[in-house]
Amino acid sequence: MPSPLYVETRVAASLDALWSHSQDPALHSRWDLRFSSITPCGIDERGHQRFRYATRLLPFLTVSGDGVNTGERHRPDGGCTSALRFASGHPLSLIATGSGYWRYQPASDAVRFLTGYDYRPRWGVVGRVLDALVVRPLMGWATAWSFDRLRIWLETGVTPERSRNRGLAEVVLRLALVGLAATLHPALALLALPAALLVPPTRTSPAARRCRRRPSRPVRAPRIADSLESR
């Protein structure tokens, strides 16, 4: 079975700011590439927040789903956690059901911000193969890219919209340089391509490579996840 997805970064900002920017649906959807919108749908009888999410796959195609989350804003160790379950009944959504968590762990000069999540794909064997080869790697990259985008917002004040545009501009520039090298001589293109891939992005351009993608030791979901109903 594929491993659960994991992403970790360190954000040099206050815990309050990181919590609000990641837990407020309006702010969350601005930096998280995985969601086009997140809409609160009220509190259930257990005191958990229900929400509806949408993801635009193409200009004319949006898939949606429903979720429930809960959190502990103040923990004895000084950190906080949140957990969620989600599901989509949309026939074009590869993701059927899933669950995950976020941890916020204060350090001396930053907040260690990490997530772990997993999901069950639909479409049988075809879905599992497509997930392993394409969707799961893409989801991992999108999560890491989004975490770095949030970090840039909190540390530098550059909004998610501006950092996205700067990142796109860098990609276009790198491709243009490779194309220019190819027009001059094929050998130059062979040299320009790895350079375009390996040269670090600028400070305010999001990059998934800045995030840890594997835990340093085994991790488990917070206990509050057990209080969420299975979907």
Buried (B, 14 or more C-beta within 10 A) or exposed (E): EEEBBBBBBBBEBEBEEBBEBBBEBEBBBBBBBBBBBBBEEEEEEEEBBBBBBBBEEEEEEBBBBBBBBBBBEEBEEEBBBBBBBBBBEBEEBBBBBBBBBBBBBBEEEBBBBBBBBBBBBBBEEEBBEBBEEEBBEEBBBBBBBBBBBBBBBBBEEBBBEBBBEBBEEBEEEBEEBBEEBBEEEEEBBEEBBEEBEEEEBEEBBBBBEBBBBEEEEEBEBBEBBEEBEEB
